[in-house]
Amino acid sequence: MDLELLLCLGIVVLGAVIALAVARAQSGARRGDELADARAEAQRWYERLGGQLMNLHGEEPAVRQALADAGERYNAAGSQLEQARTPHQFALARETALEGLAYIRAARTAMGIDPGPDLPPLAAARGTGQLTREREVDVQGQTFKAGPQPGRDTPYYYPGGRFQGRPVPAGWYSTPWWKTALGAGAGVVGGLLIADALFSPMWGDPGYGYEEGFQDGADYGDQGDVGDQGDVGGEGAGDFGGGDFGGGDFGGGDFGGGDF
């Protein structure tokens, strides 16, 4: 092999090495930009949540409960931000902060003041709809109520999520029955019975009715893996499990996509 051919091969190899190094540098820069953007986005919503918590106070049970839930999400988001190292982890912290702000809006509503501007939709609440009318059911000797507005009997707000695969719409509830540690021996099985009673037309008061498409939209069978709360909400669910509800990444299925 003559010297000229060796020189040509060397130039080709050198060019390939340089091109690979440039590509890697560009890819690293893009990843760095994505990480910085994700961190800034999560931090923005986290700081907004903290500011709202500092400025709001109320004595009504619904207000106190909503602010307490918002405070829990604030603490959880702060912990997630400290531990986040990837864009995905920062996205989880952002979701937790947004959930906290959803509780802030609920507290402001309960106080009778403007809830403020709309928030980006919560991933965990996608397809779960919201309550538009009051519900009351008896399950295992207990009465459970739900409705679109806060009240003496419904002081617990939830921005929408999933309980063991069941879509649970946003609204106000008489008790946080979705928490498996709830008394009266409810547990997971009891929680499923409550979800069925409140949101299934077969169990609920037929006079209240539901949006058309319920049967097509809701699948109470296999709805994907349901976690026990992981990164979001500080209480353990799969990714974007949504506060107190489990649900794997973003959850699946919906309640016909409508309101209740």
C-alpha positions in Angstrom: 0.0 0.0 0.0 1.6 3.3 -1.1 2.0 6.3 1.1 -0.7 8.3 -0.8 -3.3 5.7 -0.1 -2.4 5.5 3.6 -2.6 9.3 3.8 -6.1 9.3 2.2 -7.3 6.6 4.6 -5.9 8.5 7.5 -7.8 11.6 6.4 -11.0 9.7 6.1 -10.6 8.1 9.6 -9.7 11.5 11.1 -12.8 13.1 9.5 -15.0 10.4 10.8 -13.6 10.8 14.3 -14.1 14.5 14.2 -17.7 14.2 12.9 -18.5 11.7 15.7 -17.1 14.0 18.3 -19.1 17.0 16.9 -22.3 14.9 16.9 -21.8 13.8 20.4 -21.1 17.3 21.5 -24.2 18.6 19.8 -26.3 15.8 21.3 -24.9 16.5 24.8 -25.7 20.2 24.3 -29.3 19.4 23.4 -29.6 17.1 26.4 -28.2 19.8 28.6 -30.7 22.3 27.2 -33.6 19.9 27.7 -32.5 19.3 31.3 -32.2 23.0 32.0 -35.6 23.7 30.4 -37.2 20.9 32.4 -35.6 22.1 35.6 -36.7 25.7 35.0 -40.3 24.7 34.2 -40.6 22.6 37.4 -39.0 25.3 39.5 -41.4 27.9 38.1 -44.5 26.0 39.2 -43.0 25.0 42.5 -42.2 28.6 43.4 -45.7 29.7 42.3 -47.2 27.0 44.6 -45.0 28.2 47.5 -46.1 31.8 47.0 -49.8 30.9 47.0 -49.4 28.8 50.1 -47.8 31.8 51.9 -50.6 34.1 51.0 -53.7 32.0 51.6 -55.4 31.3 54.9 -58.9 30.1 55.8 -60.8 28.5 58.7 -63.5 26.6 56.7 -62.9 22.9 56.8 -62.8 22.7 53.0 -60.3 25.5 52.8 -58.0 24.1 55.5 -58.1 20.6 53.9 -57.3 21.9 50.4 -54.5 24.0 51.7 -53.1 21.0 53.7 -53.2 18.9 50.5 -51.5 21.7 48.6 -48.8 21.9 51.3 -48.2 18.1 51.1 -47.7 18.5 47.3 -45.3 21.4 47.9 -43.2 19.4 50.2 -43.2 16.4 47.8 -42.3 18.6 44.8 -39.4 20.1 46.7 -38.1 16.7 47.5 -38.4 15.6 43.9 -36.6 18.7 42.7 -33.7 18.0 45.0 -33.3 14.4 43.7 -34.1 15.1 40.0 -31.3 14.4 37.6 -33.2 13.8 34.3 -35.8 15.7 32.3 -38.3 13.0 33.2 -37.7 13.4 36.9 -38.1 17.2 36.6 -41.4 16.6 34.8 -42.6 14.5 37.7 -41.8 17.4 40.1 -43.6 19.8 37.8 -46.7 17.5 37.8 -46.7 17.4 41.6 -46.4 21.2 41.8 -49.3 21.5 39.4 -51.4 19.2 41.4 -50.7 21.3 44.5 -51.8 24.4 42.5 -55.0 22.5 41.7 -55.7 22.3 45.4 -54.9 26.0 45.7 -57.6 26.7 43.1 -60.0 24.5 45.1 -59.1 26.4 48.3 -59.8 29.8 46.6 -63.1 28.5 45.3 -64.0 27.4 48.8 -63.1 30.9 50.0 -65.4 32.4 47.5 -62.7 34.2 45.6 -61.4 34.0 42.0 -59.6 30.7 41.6 -57.1 32.4 39.3 -55.9 31.5 35.8 -56.4 28.0 34.4 -53.5 25.5 34.9 -52.0 23.1 32.4 -54.0 19.9 32.5 -52.8 17.3 34.9 -51.5 14.1 33.2 -53.0 12.0 36.0 -56.4 13.5 35.5 -56.6 13.1 31.8 -59.9 11.5 30.7 -61.4 11.4 34.2 -63.8 14.3 33.7 -65.4 16.2 36.6 -68.5 16.0 38.7 -71.4 18.3 37.7 -74.0 17.0 40.1 -74.3 15.7 43.6 -74.0 12.0 44.4 -74.9 10.1 47.6 -74.5 6.4 48.1 -74.4 3.9 51.0 -71.6 1.3 51.0 -71.0 -1.2 53.8 -73.1 0.8 56.2 -71.5 4.2 55.4 -72.8 7.1 53.5 -70.5 8.7 50.9 -71.2 12.0 49.1 -69.6 13.8 46.2 -70.4 16.9 44.3 -69.1 19.7 42.1 -68.9 22.3 44.9 -67.4 22.4 48.4 -69.8 22.0 51.4 -70.1 21.0 55.0 -70.6 17.4 53.9 -68.0 17.5 51.1 -64.8 19.2 52.3 -62.3 17.0 50.5 -61.3 18.1 47.0 -59.6 15.9 44.4 -58.4 17.2 41.0 -59.1 13.9 39.2 -57.2 10.7 39.0 -57.5 6.9 39.2 -58.1 4.5 42.0 -57.0 0.9 41.2 -57.7 1.6 37.5 -61.0 3.3 38.1 -61.3 6.9 36.8 -62.4 9.2 39.6 -63.5 12.6 38.4 -62.5 15.9 39.9 -64.8 17.2 42.6 -65.5 17.4 46.3 -66.0 14.3 48.4 -67.3 13.6 51.9 -64.2 11.6 52.8 -60.9 10.8 51.2 -62.0 7.2 50.6 -59.3 6.6 48.0 -56.6 6.5 50.7 -56.3 2.8 51.5 -55.5 3.6 55.2 -59.0 5.0 55.6 -60.8 3.7 58.7 -64.0 1.6 58.8 -62.0 -1.2 57.2 -62.5 0.2 53.7 -59.1 -0.6 52.3 -58.7 -1.3 48.6 -61.7 -3.6 48.3 -63.9 -1.0 50.1 -62.5 1.7 47.9 -63.4 -0.2 44.8 -67.0 -0.6 46.0 -67.2 3.1 46.8 -65.9 4.0 43.3 -68.4 1.6 41.7 -71.2 3.0 43.8 -70.5 6.6 43.1 -69.6 6.4 39.4 -71.3 3.3 38.0 -74.8 3.7 36.6 -75.6 0.2 37.7 -75.0 1.1 41.3 -75.7 4.8 41.5 -78.9 6.7 41.5 -80.3 6.4 38.0 -82.0 9.7 38.3 -78.7 11.5 38.1 -77.7 10.0 34.7 -74.3 10.0 33.0 -72.9 11.2 29.7 -73.5 9.0 26.8 -70.5 6.8 25.9 -69.9 5.7 29.5 -69.8 2.1 28.6 -67.5 2.7 25.7 -65.2 5.0 27.6 -64.9 3.3 30.9 -63.1 -0.1 31.2 -63.2 -1.5 34.6 -61.3 -4.5 33.6 -57.6 -4.4 32.6 -56.5 -0.8 32.5 -52.8 -1.3 32.6 -50.5 -1.6 35.6 -51.7 0.2 38.7 -49.1 1.3 41.2 -49.2 2.4 44.8 -47.9 5.9 44.1 -44.4 6.4 43.2 -42.8 9.6 42.2 -45.8 11.9 42.1 -47.7 13.2 45.1 -45.2 11.9 47.6 -47.4 9.0 48.6 -46.1 6.4 46.2 -47.8 5.8 42.3 -46.3 5.0 39.1 -45.2 7.9 37.0 -47.8 10.7 37.1 -50.0 8.5 39.3 -51.6 11.6 40.5 -51.5 12.3 44.2 -53.5 9.8 46.1 -54.4 7.6 43.2 -52.2 5.0 41.5 -52.1 4.5 37.8 -48.9 3.7 35.9 -47.4 6.4 33.7 -50.4 8.4 32.5 -53.1 5.9 33.1 -55.4 4.5 30.5 -59.1 4.6 29.5 -61.5 7.3 30.4 -65.0 8.0 31.6 -66.2 8.7 28.2 -64.2 11.8 28.3 -67.1 13.7 29.8 -68.4 15.2 33.0 -70.5 13.5 35.6 
